[in-house]
Amino acid sequence: MPSERLSRSQALIVSRRELAPALTESLEAALLRAWNRLSPGSRTVYARDWRRWTDYLQTRNLPDPLQAHPKHVEAWLTCLRNLELAPTSQARMLAVVKSIYAELARQGLLQANPARESRVRGARQTSNTPYLSPGELDRLLALPASTWAERRDRAIVWLAAGTGIRRESIAGVQAHDLRPVWGPELFARTPGQATTLVVRRAKGGKRYEFGVPRAVWIEVATWREAIGVEGEYPLFPTAAGALNRPMTVRAVWASVKDAMRRAGVEDYEHRGTVHALRRTFATEVYRRTKREDRPVVLREIQKALGHKHLAQTERYVQLAIAGESVPGEILFKRQG
């Protein structure tokens, strides 16, 4: 029974039968499928916020979440505001509810998402993840590397800034995942060609492949040849004397932060993240695309970043939409 499987989870994404007696087995099964699509880290957050929503419905004598209407969502948001929760917390909870209802609609249990048009007052509708200025990224990519660790970190920075890859995926890249099979670049409207990178540790446990710009390939392949690893050896080992030990996710984050410190990136303690490089990558590709081609390229960016929803990708490229200048001359002009 789906309810039995879910009740043993550390965090439940559905209300248990004793709290929601009218919950149908079809709804439980649909929620279980939605649950299985989430990464382990997302399940705890989704479970807590979905439970908060269903608990609210219980107080309104509405035990079946499928019977909720937009007016219920608006009333719930009013309650959250009265609890003086921060707008960002309200927005996160609403995003969870929207996401789950969208999945239920996709599975045919709903005709319309009751939370689709809801908005949180005072919440930012755009991403607030900082990205690098033109000068900062150029300095970061041109950073001299004399030690073994500095050369490794340089390759990591190039890979992150040139592909939008997540730090978890960087930590999981193996030597044979970067394949020298040349073909059209992922973003066909940018110059050059691309090789292929297999991403094994994607969000949600997924595995996929995408293109790597030639300039990035040169940097990363040079690093791989320098350390002499192949096959299933990690592309980014933790140390020169431990080539079989991959870096941890935290070590990847620390390497990027240290590289930004050495490159003189302002407020690197806050901005020194792989996530900032992901957003810089997305913004630059979008800005360099002809206006008439942007809808298609936005989908390609979504695929490269591994986003489930296009709206999330749109938030990443908000500054390009606004027409602001962004970096990337080295990444997209150097073809070696």
N, C-alpha and C positions, 0 to 999 in steps of 0.2 A: 504494500500500500504506500502511495506517495507520502501520506501524512506520517506514517511510521518512520520512513527514511528521513524526513525533514525534522522530526522531533528529536532525533539523535544528533542533529547538527549542533555545533556550538552556538551558532546564531541562526534563527529561523527567519526565512523570508516570507512566510505565510503565518497567519494567525492559527493557533491550534484549535481543534474542534471544540474544546471546552469554552473557548472565548468566541468562537464563530461557528455555532452549530449549523448555520445554514450554508456554510461553505461547501460547495459541490466538489466531487472528486475530479471532475473535468477541470475546474479552476485550480485545484491543488496540483494536478498533473501539469497544467500549463505553467504555473509558477515554478514548479520544479525544473522544467525545461529552461525557463528564464534564468533560474538560479545557476544551472550548470554552465551557462554561457559566461558567467562572471569569473574573474580571477579571484583567488582565495582572499586577497587583500580587500577586494571590493565587497565580498559577501558580508562581512561584519557591518560595514557602513550601510549597505543596502538593507540588511536585515533590521537594523535598529530604526532606520528612517521609515521603512515600510510598516514596521510594527507600530510606530507612532501614528501613522496615518490610519491604520485599521483600528487602533484603539480609539481614535477620535470618532470613527464611524460607529463604533459600538456605543458611544455615549449619545449618538443621534439615532439609536435603534435601527442601524443599517448594517447588519452583520455581513452582508455580501458586498464586497468591494465592486463587483460588476454593476451594482445598482447605483453607484455614485454618479452625480451630475456635476457640471461646472460650478453650480452654486454651492455644493458641498466643499469643493476645493477652495473657493474663495472664502467661505466661512472658516475653514481650517487655517488658512493663511492669516485671517484676522485674529484667531486665537493665538497663533504663534507670535504675532506682533504684540499682542497683549501680554505675552510672557516675557517681552523685552529681549527676545532672541536677536542676535545680530542678523542684519539682512543677508550676509553671506551664508549663515547657518540655515536661514529660511530657504534661500535659493538652492542650497545643496539638498535639503529635504524635498523640495518641489521637483528638483531634477530627477531624484530617485523615483518618485511617484510617476512622473511623466514617462520615464524610461520603461518602467514595468508595465504601465498601461499600454505603451506603444508596442511592447512585445506581445501582450495579450491580444491587442488588435491584430497584430501580424498573424497570430495563431488562429484568428477567426472567432475569438470569444467576445469581442467588442466591435461595434460599428464605428465608434468614435472615441477618441481619447478625451476623457473629461477634464484632464489637466493641460491639454495642449495649448490653450490660449492664456493660461494663467501667468501672471508675472508678480515678482516680489517688489514691493515699493522700496526704493532706495538701494537696490542691489545693482551692481555693475552688470550690464548685458554683454560686456566684452571681457576678454582675458586680461588679467593684470600681471601676468608673468613677464618680467622684464626681458627685453632682448638687447642685443649689442648694437652699438652705434657703428657706422661705417669704419671709423678709425680704430675702434676697439677690436672689431673682428679682423681687420687687416693686420693689426699688431699681433693678435693671437695666432693667426695662421702663419705669420712670418717669424714666430718666436724661435730663436736659436736653441738647439738641443745638443748638449755636449755629453751628458751622462746617459746611461742606459735607461733610467726611469724617464728622463726628459724626452728621449726619442720615442719611447712608448706613449707618453702622454700627448706628444705632438700628433701621433697617428690617431689616437682616440679623438682628439679635438677635430681633426680633419674629417673623420668618419661621422661624428655627431653633427657637425655643421653642414656637411655635404649630403647627408641622407635623412636627417631628422630621426635617427634611430634612438630608442630609449636606452637608458643606462643599464636596465636589466638585460636587454638584448646585447649590448656591448660586452657585458661580463660573460655572456654565454657563447660568443662567436668563437668558432674553431678555425684552425688554419685552412681546412679544405672548404669552408663555407664561402670564401671569396673566390669565385670561379672565373677564370679568364676566358669566358665565352662571350665574344663581342657581338653586339647587335644594336638596334636603335636605342637611344637613350630613353629612360623612363619618361622624361619630360621632353618630347620630341621637338618642342619649340625652343629649346635651349641648345647652344652649339655643342658639337662633339658626340661621342658615343658613350655607352656605359657597359660595364660588366655586370655580373650578377652576384648578389649577396643573399645567402640563406640565413634567415633569422629564426633561431630555434627557441629562444626564450622570449617570445612576444607576450604582450599582455593577454591574460585569459588562457595561457598555455598553448596558444596557437603557433603554427609554423607557416612561414610564407617566404616568398622570394621577391626581390625588387632590384631595380637597377642602381648602379653606383656611377656617378660622373667620373670621367677618365682622370681628371686631376686628383680626385680622392683616391682612385685606384692606385695611382702612382705612389702616393704617400704611404698608403697602407701596405701595398705590395713590397715597397722598399723596406718597410719595417719587418715584414714577414721574412724576407730574404736575409735581413741582418741577424735575426735570432735563429734562423735555420729550423723553424718548426714546420710540420706538415701533418696531414691526416687529422686525427681527433685532438691533437694538442691545442690548448687555448691560444688564440691569436694574441691575447693580452695577458701574459702570465703575471703572477704577483711579484716575481723577482727573477734576476738573471740566473740564480742558482736553483730555481724551482720552476722550470719551464712547463712542468706538467700540472701546475696548480693555477687555476684561473683566478683572476681578480674577483673580489666580492663587489656587490653593488655599491656598498659604501666606499670601497677603495676607488671605484670609477669616479664617483662623485668628488672624492677628495682630490683626485688627480686633475680633474677639470677645474676645480676651484683654485688649486695651486698654479695651474697654467695661466688662469686669468689674473691671478695675483702678480705673476712674473711679467705678464703683458701690460700691466698697469690699468686693468679694467676698474673703473670707478665702482665703489661699493661692491667689490667682488665677494664679500662675505654673504651678501644677499643675492647677488646676481650670478654668482659662479656656479651655475647648474647646467646639467645636460638639457634640462627642459627649456632653458633660455635659448640654447642652440637649436633645439627643435623648432621653436617659434621663429627664430631668425631664418632658418632654412625655408620654412613654409612661406613666410612673408616675401622673401627674396624671389623664390620661384614664381609666385603669383604676380609680383610687381613687374617682372620681366616678360610676362606673357601679354600678347596683344589682347586688347579688351574683348574682341569678339570670340577669342579662344578661351577666355577665363572660365566659363562654366565647365568646360571639359577638363581643363587642367586642375580645377578645384577638386574634381573627383579623383584625379590622379594623386594629388597631394593627400587627399583623405586616405587613399589606399597606402601610400608610402608611410604615413604617420600611424596607420593602424586604427584610425578612428571609426567607431561604429556609426556615428551620426554626423551628417554633413554640417550641422549647426556648430559642432565643436570645432571643425576645421575652419569655418568662417570666422570664429572668434580668434583663431591663431593668426589669420591674415588681415585683421581689422585695420592695422596701420597702412597696409598696402592699399586697401579699399579707400582709406582716407587720403591717399596720395602722398604719404610721408616717404622720405628717402631712407633706404635701408642698405646694409652692406652686401658684399658678396662678389666683388669684382674678381678677386683671386680665384675663388671657387669655380666661377663660370667662364673665366677667360683663359685660364691656364690649361692648355691641352697637352703639354709636354710632348 
